């Protein structure tokens, strides 16, 4: 992604950190999953949504910064205001995939702990 689009995506993501994720946003995010191309990004986004829902329902704890980053990513993906608008076939998902990848990379420790807790829960 070129530097101008990267800066635009980062600025939008930063702005979303100040907003609250609503149930409607989560429902829209779940609908976005169905429109995403089949790849690792889709699976990562499904995991982020599950993790966010578990935080909201008190089944998982995150610090405020990680929670804000996670919420901002969800809002970015569902927002019609993107660095590359989603209505552009294929290209519209590039910035969303980049944001998801950045969030997964920045929350890797939290995500790994979350995955391990779910595996432990299932095994026992």
PyMOL commands that set and color helices and strands:
alter all, ss='L'
color gray80, all
select helices_A, chain A and resi 3-16+23-35+40-56+64-78+91-106+108-123
alter helices_A, ss='H'
color red, helices_A
deselect
rebuild
show_as cartoon
